Amino acid sequence: MRVLMFGWEFPPHITGGLGTACFGLTQGLAKKNIDVIFVVPKAFGDEDKSFIRLVAAEDIDINLTKIELEEFWRKIHYLEISSNIVPYIDPEEYARLIEKAELEGSSTNESNSKRKFRFSGKYGINLMDEVTRYALIASNLAIHQQFDVIHAHDWLTYPAGTAAKMVSGKPLIVHVHATEFDRSGENINKNVFEIERRGMEVADKVITVSNLTRNIVISKYGIPEEKVITVHNAVDFGSDFEIDEFSKKVPEQIVTFLGRVTFQKGPDYFVEAANKVLKKNQNVRFVMAGSGDMLNRMIRRVAELGIANKFHFTGFLKGNDVNRMFQMSDVYVMPSVSEPFGISPLEAMRSNVPVIISKQSGVAEVLKYAIKIDFWDIDAMADSIYGLLNYRALSNFFIKYGQEEVNSLKWENAADGIKGVYESIIQEKQ
């Protein structure tokens, strides 16, 4: 079986859990003898390509006839309407390219517009532009590649998956790692919501990373229940993972928040809980590892509370730096307001760190040996942190049984679930 898979990032060049999940899933699928063509906007040359064929969209020549281009824009028109910024490859630009080709002597039906597009591979101000260009390249790839099923990860690639389905007729699966309601609460970006909704409607099946997310997809996007399937994420226990033996540079215990410093992740609740803990226990340091639009606000709040000497901001961490941060930690906290799944608690448990997670997270569905609190309950969060720091028997209990529990959450198991969806959808189409 061959899968044409669309993602937006791939390790080591990631900004969060999406790239980590894509890496783990593709590794698991490779072990199930599934051939994956994984497409990203931009490749940097240092990705692990040992188990997949990695294709960079910016390396693909676009060579479509006028008729093919017009058909593409007719089918994908909703994306152009949804964009806040006029895409670089809007119909008017192609009209100019085609007109130029015709002036150079090509016939109307045979005229080609051949070019490559550059991608930043990031989440910058031209994000909608890149999403649109990516969709066009996806349609071109789908014409020339052989595959059985299309798999698109998160809203950024749903238009690409839609375009590939429309030109190939192959079944499409969209994988929901987060929704606009998770990222923005009720103040959603309507353009992003429309892209998500359209992708889910066009898809033959929708995979969600938790039942929490499945309920959002059904209730907020109006997708039929029978179309939505939950496959929980996992954690990588690769052969290169080792628990290093090293000593911390500070004598205090360390409590860590690791994730995007945004509304969705609840960093403000972590800061307030830290302040409560420090009033009772000065032998502790708090670390906020990550970057995001709330970072400056969190720095100011820490200063206002007068706890800056006990609070550290590391910026974004990845790779071995993440492992080292966990291995220095005595407690890990994920106070997410809305977390579709949350891989970071599994990574912390893998490093023998007890975890506190919000009840509003998908990972709470699969973890028994984690302390679960409501994200807004700062008192419960502070009490949980204090208890794990000061009662060694409690901490050891969660470390011991948490390690056993997380060992069973492997990407190969998640890949089994994904493979089952592939096989059922292919069978339905036959």
C-alpha positions in Angstrom: 0.0 0.0 0.0 1.3 3.5 -0.9 0.1 6.7 0.9 0.5 10.2 -0.4 0.8 12.2 2.8 0.8 15.9 3.3 2.4 17.6 6.3 3.6 21.0 7.2 6.7 20.2 9.2 9.1 17.3 9.8 11.8 16.8 12.4 14.2 18.2 13.2 12.5 21.4 11.9 9.4 21.6 14.1 7.5 24.2 16.1 5.4 21.8 18.2 3.8 18.5 18.5 2.5 18.2 14.9 5.9 17.4 13.4 6.7 15.0 16.2 3.4 13.1 15.6 4.0 12.9 11.9 7.5 11.5 12.5 6.2 8.9 14.9 3.3 7.9 12.7 5.3 7.5 9.5 7.9 5.4 11.4 5.1 3.2 12.7 3.6 2.9 9.3 6.9 1.9 7.7 7.1 -1.0 10.2 3.7 -2.1 8.8 5.1 -2.2 5.3 3.2 0.9 4.2 5.1 3.1 1.6 4.7 6.8 2.5 5.4 9.7 0.2 5.6 12.5 2.7 5.3 16.0 1.2 6.4 19.2 3.1 6.5 22.7 1.8 10.3 22.9 2.3 13.0 20.4 3.1 16.3 21.4 4.8 18.4 18.4 4.0 18.9 17.0 7.5 15.6 15.1 7.9 15.6 11.4 8.5 14.5 9.9 5.2 15.4 6.3 6.1 11.8 5.1 6.3 9.9 7.5 4.0 10.2 9.3 0.7 10.4 13.0 1.6 9.3 15.4 -1.1 9.7 19.2 -0.9 6.9 21.1 -2.6 9.4 23.9 -3.6 11.3 21.3 -5.7 8.3 20.5 -7.8 7.8 22.1 -11.3 4.3 23.2 -11.9 3.6 22.4 -15.5 -0.2 22.5 -16.1 -2.2 23.5 -19.2 -4.7 26.4 -19.1 -7.6 24.0 -19.0 -6.1 22.1 -16.0 -5.4 25.4 -14.2 -9.0 26.6 -14.8 -10.3 23.3 -13.5 -8.1 23.5 -10.4 -9.3 27.0 -9.5 -12.9 26.1 -10.1 -12.6 23.2 -7.6 -10.4 24.9 -5.0 -12.1 28.3 -5.2 -13.2 28.2 -1.6 -9.5 28.5 -0.5 -9.0 31.7 -2.4 -12.1 33.2 -0.8 -10.9 32.2 2.6 -7.5 33.9 2.3 -6.9 37.1 4.2 -4.1 37.8 1.7 -4.4 37.6 -2.1 -2.4 34.5 -2.9 0.7 34.9 -5.1 -0.8 32.3 -7.5 -4.2 33.8 -7.9 -6.2 33.3 -11.1 -5.2 36.8 -12.4 -1.5 35.9 -12.2 -2.0 32.7 -14.1 -4.1 34.5 -16.6 -1.0 36.7 -17.2 1.3 33.7 -17.4 -1.0 31.9 -19.9 -1.4 35.1 -22.0 2.4 35.4 -22.2 2.6 31.7 -23.2 0.0 32.2 -25.9 1.9 35.3 -27.3 4.9 33.1 -27.5 3.1 30.8 -29.9 1.5 28.0 -27.7 -2.0 27.0 -28.5 -4.8 27.5 -25.9 -5.2 23.9 -25.0 -1.5 23.1 -24.9 -0.2 26.2 -23.2 1.8 25.5 -20.1 2.9 27.7 -17.1 6.0 26.1 -15.7 7.6 27.4 -12.6 8.6 26.5 -9.0 7.4 28.3 -5.9 9.5 29.1 -2.8 8.3 28.1 0.6 9.5 29.4 4.0 8.3 26.2 5.7 7.3 28.4 8.7 4.1 30.0 10.1 4.7 33.6 9.0 2.7 36.4 7.6 2.4 34.8 4.2 1.0 31.5 5.6 -2.2 31.6 3.6 -0.2 32.3 0.4 1.9 29.2 1.1 -1.2 27.0 1.9 -2.6 28.0 -1.5 0.5 27.3 -3.4 0.9 24.0 -1.6 -2.6 23.0 -2.8 -1.7 23.6 -6.4 1.5 21.6 -6.1 -0.5 18.8 -4.5 -2.8 18.6 -7.5 0.3 18.4 -9.7 1.9 15.6 -7.6 -1.4 13.7 -7.5 -1.5 13.5 -11.3 2.0 12.1 -11.6 2.4 9.8 -8.5 1.0 6.3 -8.0 -0.7 5.9 -4.6 -3.8 4.3 -2.9 -4.9 6.8 -0.4 -4.3 10.5 0.6 -3.6 11.5 4.2 -3.5 15.2 5.1 -2.4 16.4 8.6 -4.0 19.5 10.1 -5.8 22.4 8.4 -2.7 23.7 6.6 -2.7 20.7 4.3 -6.4 20.0 4.0 -6.6 22.1 0.8 -3.7 20.1 -0.6 -5.4 16.9 0.3 -8.7 18.2 -1.3 -6.9 19.1 -4.5 -5.1 15.8 -4.7 -8.4 13.9 -4.3 -10.2 16.0 -6.9 -7.6 15.3 -9.6 -6.9 11.6 -8.7 -10.2 10.3 -7.4 -8.4 8.6 -4.6 -9.9 8.5 -1.1 -8.9 11.2 1.4 -8.3 11.0 5.1 -7.8 14.3 7.1 -6.1 14.0 10.4 -7.2 16.5 13.1 -4.4 17.2 15.5 -6.0 20.4 16.7 -9.0 22.6 15.7 -9.5 26.3 15.6 -11.5 26.1 18.7 -8.5 24.6 20.6 -6.2 27.3 19.3 -8.5 30.3 19.8 -11.4 29.4 22.1 -14.7 30.8 20.8 -12.9 33.8 19.1 -12.1 31.7 16.0 -10.6 32.8 12.8 -13.5 32.2 10.4 -11.2 31.6 7.4 -9.3 28.9 9.1 -12.6 27.3 10.4 -13.9 27.3 6.9 -10.8 25.5 5.6 -11.1 23.0 8.4 -14.8 22.4 7.8 -14.4 22.1 4.1 -11.5 19.6 4.4 -13.5 17.4 6.8 -16.6 17.5 4.6 -14.6 16.5 1.5 -12.7 13.7 3.3 -13.8 10.1 3.2 -12.7 9.7 6.8 -11.6 12.0 9.6 -9.1 10.8 12.2 -8.9 12.7 15.5 -6.2 12.3 18.1 -8.7 12.0 21.0 -12.3 11.6 21.8 -12.3 15.1 23.1 -11.4 16.3 19.6 -13.8 13.9 18.0 -16.6 15.5 20.0 -15.6 19.0 18.8 -15.4 17.8 15.1 -18.9 16.3 15.4 -20.6 19.2 17.4 -18.8 22.2 16.0 -18.2 21.2 12.4 -21.3 19.1 11.8 -19.4 16.0 10.6 -21.4 12.7 10.9 -20.3 10.5 13.8 -19.7 7.4 11.7 -17.1 9.4 9.6 -14.9 10.3 12.6 -12.5 7.8 14.1 -10.2 8.3 17.1 -6.6 7.1 17.0 -4.6 8.3 20.1 -1.0 9.5 19.7 2.0 7.9 21.3 5.6 8.6 22.3 8.8 7.6 20.5 11.1 5.2 22.3 13.8 5.2 19.7 17.1 3.5 20.2 18.8 6.9 20.4 16.9 7.8 23.5 18.9 7.6 26.7 18.6 9.1 30.1 21.8 11.0 30.7 23.6 11.0 33.9 24.4 14.6 34.8 23.9 16.9 37.8 21.7 20.0 37.8 23.5 23.4 38.0 21.1 24.6 40.7 20.3 23.0 44.1 16.6 23.7 43.9 13.9 21.3 42.5 12.6 22.2 39.0 9.0 22.4 37.8 8.7 22.7 34.0 6.1 24.0 31.5 7.1 23.0 27.9 5.0 24.1 25.0 3.8 27.1 22.9 3.3 30.1 25.1 -0.2 30.7 23.8 -3.8 30.9 25.0 -4.4 27.2 24.2 -1.6 26.0 26.5 -2.6 27.9 29.7 0.8 29.4 30.6 -0.9 32.1 32.7 -2.4 29.5 35.0 1.1 28.0 35.4 2.6 31.3 36.5 -0.2 31.9 39.0 0.3 28.4 40.5 4.0 29.0 40.7 3.5 32.1 42.7 1.3 30.1 45.2 3.9 27.3 45.5 6.8 29.8 46.1 4.9 31.3 49.0 5.3 28.0 50.8 8.4 26.5 49.3 11.4 28.6 48.2 13.5 25.5 47.3 12.1 25.3 43.8 12.6 26.9 40.4 10.0 27.2 37.6 10.9 26.9 34.0 8.7 28.0 31.0 10.2 26.5 27.9 8.7 27.7 24.6 7.8 30.7 22.6 4.5 32.3 21.5 2.3 35.4 21.5 1.8 35.4 25.3 5.5 35.2 26.2 6.0 38.9 26.9 2.9 39.0 28.9 4.1 36.1 31.0 7.5 37.8 31.6 5.7 40.9 32.8 3.5 39.0 35.1 6.4 37.1 36.6 8.1 40.5 37.3 4.8 41.9 38.8 4.6 38.9 41.2 8.2 39.4 42.2 9.3 35.8 41.5 11.7 36.5 38.6 14.6 35.2 40.6 12.8 31.8 40.8 11.4 31.7 37.2 13.3 31.0 34.0 12.3 31.5 30.3 14.3 29.3 28.0 12.7 30.1 24.6 11.8 27.3 22.2 13.6 24.0 22.8 13.8 21.0 20.4 15.6 17.7 20.1 18.1 16.8 22.8 17.5 20.1 24.6 13.9 18.9 25.3 15.2 15.6 26.7 17.7 17.4 28.9 15.1 19.7 30.2 12.8 16.8 31.2 15.7 15.0 32.8 16.5 18.1 34.9 12.8 18.4 36.0 11.2 17.1 39.2 7.6 17.8 38.0 6.1 18.5 34.6 2.9 20.5 34.2 0.6 20.8 31.2 -2.2 23.2 32.1 -3.8 23.3 28.6 -7.1 25.1 28.2 -7.9 22.8 25.3 -5.4 20.1 24.2 -6.5 17.7 21.5 -3.9 15.2 22.8 -0.6 16.4 24.2 2.6 14.4 23.5 4.8 16.2 26.0 3.5 14.5 29.1 4.4 11.2 27.6 7.9 12.5 26.9 8.2 13.6 30.5 7.0 10.3 31.8 9.5 8.6 29.6 12.2 10.6 31.4 10.9 9.4 34.8 9.1 12.7 35.6 5.7 12.8 37.3 3.2 14.9 35.4 0.2 17.1 36.1 -2.2 17.5 33.2 -5.4 19.3 32.7 -8.6 17.3 32.4 -9.3 19.3 29.2 -6.6 17.3 27.3 -6.9 14.3 25.1 -4.0 12.5 26.7 -6.0 12.4 29.9 -8.1 9.7 28.2 -5.1 7.3 28.0 -3.2 8.1 31.2 -4.1 6.7 34.6 -0.9 7.5 36.4 -1.0 11.3 36.1 -2.5 13.9 38.3 -5.4 15.5 36.5 -6.8 19.0 37.4 -9.0 21.5 35.7 -6.8 24.1 33.9 -8.5 27.0 35.7 -8.1 25.5 39.2 -4.8 27.2 40.3 -5.2 26.0 43.9 -5.4 22.4 42.8 -2.5 22.9 40.5 -0.4 24.5 43.2 -1.3 21.8 45.7 -0.4 19.0 43.2 3.0 20.6 42.5 3.7 21.0 46.2 2.7 17.4 47.0 4.9 15.9 44.3 7.9 18.1 45.4 7.6 17.4 49.1 6.3 13.8 49.4 8.8 11.5 47.8 6.6 8.4 48.1 3.9 10.1 46.1 6.4 11.2 43.4 7.9 7.7 43.2 4.5 6.2 42.8 3.7 8.2 39.7 7.2 7.7 38.3 7.1 4.0 38.7 3.7 3.3 37.3 3.8 6.1 34.9 6.9 4.6 33.3 5.2 1.3 32.9 2.1 2.9 31.4 3.9 5.1 28.9 5.9 2.1 27.7 2.7 0.6 26.2 1.9 3.8 24.2 3.9 3.1 21.1 3.6 4.6 17.6 3.4 1.0 16.2 0.0 0.7 18.0 -1.2 4.0 16.6 0.0 2.9 13.1 -2.2 -0.2 13.5 -5.2 2.0 13.9 -4.3 4.2 10.9 -3.6 1.1 8.7 -7.1 -0.2 9.6 -8.6 3.1 8.4 -6.7 2.9 5.2 -7.8 -0.7 4.5 -11.5 0.0 5.3 -11.6 3.1 3.1 -9.9 1.4 0.2 -12.3 -1.6 0.5 -15.3 0.8 0.5 -14.2 2.3 -2.7 -13.7 -1.0 -4.5 
